[in-house]
Amino acid sequence: MQVFIVVGYNNTRVSDVVRLRHLAKARHGAGLVLVAEASSNLDGEAADTVIITSLAETLLDQGFACVTAEISKLGLRPMGVLPFSDRGVLLGARLAEAYSLPGSSPTEAKIGIDKQIFRQLDQETAHPAGYRPVGYQRVTDLRTFTETTRQMGGKAFVKPAREGASRGCCVVHDPEDCAQIWPDIARYAAEGIIVEELVSDAREYSWDYVDGASWITEKETTNDSHRAEIQQIVPAPLDIRTHDAIDAAGRHMRQMSSVGHGAYHNEVFLRACGTTSAVEVNMRPGGMHIWDLARLAFLDFDPWVRWLDWSCGQSVPSSQALKATRYSGIRMLRAPRNGTVRTLPALEGLMQDSTIHDIAFSVQPGASVSTRIADNHAFIGHVIASNTSYADLKSDLLRFADALEQAIEIE
């Protein structure tokens, strides 16, 4: 039996894996193998076969041996490898190489998971006009963390070298704050903590890519100290000059890592003066339903189909740019107050609005919720909508989110 191998995912994205499974069967007559670090009661719906193994770099040889042995035992024939999480990139590259399938090399894959390696390359590699690398320093203890923050002018942005979803990310407003922040990030010291210069005069975008097709997504983050992502809109409304500057930055980041890889979610700063810088490179599909937003926004375009076809060498490259027919966006939902969820709002009335495509809650009655947003997984749900007008879509997303949040009963 021919199969696609999806390497790594988190439970909030199980619907994406389910979609890939259905597409693999309908388009290629193939099954889907899911490689995960822990079992879930959702696995049976998401995959034909589930292989549980560590994705840690220190256990990469063991993980590779486990997966290849199980594939051989079951008599499966891999026809594509899809790294679906930051932690899955290394093992995905190793498997693609072993089965002679499209993908990055294992050496290139390290750039996608280690922010220190990427930052070092970013400093050393020639870059496009108008692009400026972000200054950084790796730290392993509180003293160095505090001193580095002082050297950067008293303000900085700190992040684990090998985490995603904004986990462990924090803005430092004053060196005196370091002692308070350190206990929350000290557990990441063994794999590396990166302190970067704080880019405060910029907007954030992502350059999203799959098999030759790319687009720019407008990102909005919270104003909390942790800067989680609360809203995304596709495509970002940009003038030609700004679009080209962000596009050049995204392509530069891809060139630094691996041109043979099939999917990227490269995050980019755009400063008020027009210069660009890399936030970070991600060698996997963007989260927050960005590929679903692209499917809604662009004519005859399905990123999930493109990714599957690329992974098995059956893609048909096109030089034509994507054609946007509307704007689509997602707004994350926050708990309106601390407490325990008593009831969630009924969705029937809101879903009758033709501009709304999806509303979902990630909590259930009885769950404890907090207004504190520490990372991208701290939100309690989302709403997805589209509109031919960018201004109307932004207004709609705020209005829908506010109505949903205020309708949640919390005790």
N, C-alpha and C positions, 0 to 999 in steps of 0.2 A: 504494500500500500504506500502510495506517495503521500508525503506530509510536508507541511510548513512548520517550522519550529519558531515559536514566539518565546523570546528569552527575557524573563522578568516583567513584572507588572505589579501594580498595587490594586487593592480591592475596589477603589473608587473608579477604576477604569475597566471593570470587568465587562461592561456593555460594549466597549471597543473590541475586546478579545472575542466576544460572542459574534460581533459583526464580521470580524476577520474569519472566524470559523465558517460562517454561512457563505461568505464570499469565496473562500478557498474551495468549498464543496461545489458551489454553483458555477464558478468560473473555471476551475481547474480540476474538478473531480477529485480533490485531495482532502485529506484529513488535517487536523491541527494538533500539534504537540505543544503543551504549555510547560515551560521550565520555570518553576517558582521556588522561593525560599521557604514557603510554609503552605500547608494545605488549607483549603477553604471550602465551605459548603457550597460555594458557587462554582467550583472547578468543573463539576459534571456538565454544567450548562456551557462553560467556556471552551472546553477542549475535549477531543476524543481520547487523548492520553495526557496525563499529568506526571511530570517527573520532579520530585522534590530534591533540591540540592542547594548548597551554599553558592552565592554569587560573589563572595568576597575574593579579592585578588590573591590573598594569602592562601586560599584554598582552590585556586583556579584549576590546578592539575586534577584535584579530586573531583571537582564539579564536571570537568571535561570528560574524565573517565566514566563517571556515573551516567552522564547523558548518552555518550556514544555506546556504552555497554547496553543500556536499555533499548536504544534504537536498534542495535544489532539483534538483541534477544527477541524483540517483537517483529523483526523482519521488515522494518519500515525503511523507506527510501526518501531521504530529505530532498526536497526540490527548492527550498527557499528558507533562509534564516532571517528573522525579524527581531532585532534588538529593540525591546519595547520599554526599557527603563534605563536610567543612568547606570545602575548596578549591573544590568544585563549586557552592556556594550562589550565588555572584555570577553566574556564567555561567548557571546554572539559572534565576535570576530574570529575567535579560535575555532568555533564550529563551522563557520562559513569557509574558512581556509581549509579545514579538514575535508569538507565535502565538495571543495572546488566550486563554491557558489559565490555570487556577488556579495561584496562587503568590504569593510576596511581591513587593513592588516592589524594583527594584535598590537603592534607597536603604535600605530596610528590611533587605535581605540583608546589608549591610555590618555590621550589628549582630551578626549571627550568626558573623562570622569575625574581627572585630576586638574583642578583649577590652577595649582601652582605651575604645573608643566605648561599649561596654556598661557598663563601670564608671562612666563619666561620667554616663550616663543614670540608672544606679542611684542615684547620689548626688543627682540633681536631681529625680527623679520621686517623686510621692507613693506610699507603699507601705502594705501592709496592717499591721494591728496585730500587734505581736510580730515584725516583720521589721526587720533592721538591715543597711544596706549595709556592705560591707567596705571599709576604707580602702586606698588604693592610690597608687602614684606610678610614672610612666613614667621609665625610665632608659636612657641610651645609652652610659655609660662606667663604669669600675670605681669611680672616685671618688664619683660620684653614687649608685651602687649601695650602696657601703659607708655613705655618710652617711645614705641613706634607711633602711637597716637599723637604724642607730643611733637615728634618730628614731622608729622603730616599736618601740623598747624592746629592741633587740638581737636580735630574732628576726623572721623574715619568711618568706614563700613567694614564690618567683620563678618566672615563666613567660613564654614568648614570647607576644607579643600575637596571633600568627596561626598557631598550631600546635595540633594535636590529639593524641589518644592518649597524653597525658602526656609528649610529647616536650619536653625542655628544662626540665621542672618540677623544682624542687628546694627542700628545706627549708633555711633558713639558721638555724643555732643560735646564731651569734655573729658580730659584724661582722668579726672576724678571719678568718672562713672565706670571706669574699667573694673575696679574691684567689685562693684555690684553686678556687673555683667559676667565676669569670669566664671562663677559657679555654674551658670547656664550653658557655657560653651566648653568648659574644661574637658568634658568627655570626648571631644573631637580632637584633642591635642595630639594623640598618638598618630593619627592619619594626616594631621596638618590643619592649622587654622591660618587663614589668609586675612591680613589687615590691608585694606585698600584705601586710597585717597577717596574722600567723600565727594561724589559728583552730585552737587545740589542744584545746579542751574540747568537741569536737563529733563527732557521727557524720555520715556522708555518705549521702545518698539521691539518687535521680534521679526526677524527675517526667516520665514518658514519655507521649507523646501522639501520636495519629494520628486525624485527621478527627473530632474531637469526643470520642473515647474516651481516657481517661487512667487511669494507674495509677501506683503508687509502688514503686520498686525499691530494695531494701536493698543498699548497696554496702559492700564491705570492701576496704581498701587495705593494701598492705604497710607494714611499719614501717621500711623502708629510707628513705634520704634522698630518693629520687625519688618515693615514694608512688604506685606503679602499682596498678591495680585488679586484685585477685586473686580476688574472689568477688562474685557477684550473686545475689539471691534475689527472686522474684516470687510473690505480692505481699509487700511488707514487712509484717511483723506489727506493727500499730500500734493504740493505743487511738484513739478517735474524735477526741479533742482534738489529739493529735499528728498524726494523719492530716490533719485539716483545716488545721493550721498549715503543713505541707509542701505540701499541695495549693494553699493560698492563695499561697505563695511561687512555686510553679511557674507558676500562672496569671498572677501579677504579671509574671514574667519574659517570658511569652508576650505579654502586653499591651504591654510595653516595646518589643518587637521587631516582630512582625507577626501580627495575628490572621488574616490571609489565608493563612498558610503551613500546610501539611498535616501536618508531622511535627516533633516536638521531642524532645530529650533534655536536659532542664534539670537541672543538678546543684545540689543544695541542702545546705547545712550545717544541722544541728539541734544547737544548743548544749545543754549540760546544764541550763541555766536555762529552756529551752523556746523561746528566740528562734531565728529562722531567718535565713539569709543565702544569697545566690546564690554558688555556686562559679563556674559559667559557664553560658551558654546555648548550645545546639547545635541548629541548624535542620536536623536530619537524623535518621534512625533511630539509636537507640543501638547501640553495638557490643556485643561479647561475647555475641551471640545473645539479647539482651534481648527482641526481638520473638518469637523462638522460645520463650523461656521463658513469655511472655504467652500464646502459642498453647496451650501445655501447661497453664497454670494456670487460664485462664478458659473458661467455657462458651461454645461456639459463637462463637469470636472468632479471626479471623486478621488481624493487622495488615497483612500484605503485601497481602491482598485489599482492605482498607480504603484503603490508600495508593494503589493503582492506580485504584480507583474514584473517589477524591477528585480525582486528577490530571486526570481527563478529565471532571469535572463530573457523574459518575453516582453519587455517594454518596447514601445514604439516612440522614440524621441520626437519631440515637436519643437520647432523654433518659434512657434506662435505664442505670444504673451496671453495670459489668462484674461478673459473678458468678464468684467464685473457687471452684473445686472441689478444688484441691490447691495445694501450694507446689512451685515448680520452681526449680532453681538451677544455676549453673555455677561450677566451681572450676578456676582455671588451674593448670597444672603447671609446677614449677620444676626446673631441673637440680639433682640432688642433690650434684653436685661439678663442678669445672672439668675439662675434658678433651674427648675425642673420643668421640662415641656409637659404641659397638660394636654393640649390638643393642637393639631396642625390645621391650617385653613383648608376648606374644601376648594378643589381646583376647577370644578366643572364650569363655573361662571367665567373665570378668567380664560380658560382654554378655548372659549368660544370666540375670543379675539383672534382674528386671522393673522395678526402680526406675531403672535406668540407661537413658538414651535415646541417648546419644552419647559416644564417646571418640575423640579425634583428636589426632595429633601433628603439629606444624608443622616437625619436624626429621626427618632420615633418617640411617641409619647412615653414619658418616663425617663428620657435621657437628660443628663445634667448638661447645661450649656453655659457659656460664658461670653461676655462681650469682648474679651481679650482675644485678639487674633495674632497668634504666635507664628503661624506658617500657613501655607495654602490649604492645609487640611482642616483648619479650625473653623471654616465657614460651615453653615448648616444646610446649604442648598444652593440652587441657582435657578435663574430664568433665562431662556434663550429666545430672542426675538429678531425680526428683520424688518427693514423698511427701505424704500427707494430714496428716502431723505436721511442723510447722516444726522442732521440736527434733530429730526423727529425721533430717530432711533435712540439717541442719547437720552432724550426726554422720556421716551417710553420705558427704557430700562430702569431709570431712576423711579419712575412712577410705579411700575410693576413691583419692583423690589420693595419699595416703601409699603405698598399695600399688603404684600405677603408677610413682611416682617411684623407689621403692626397687628396682623390677624392671628399671629401665634399666641396662644395662651400659655403663660409661664407663671409658675407659682413658687 
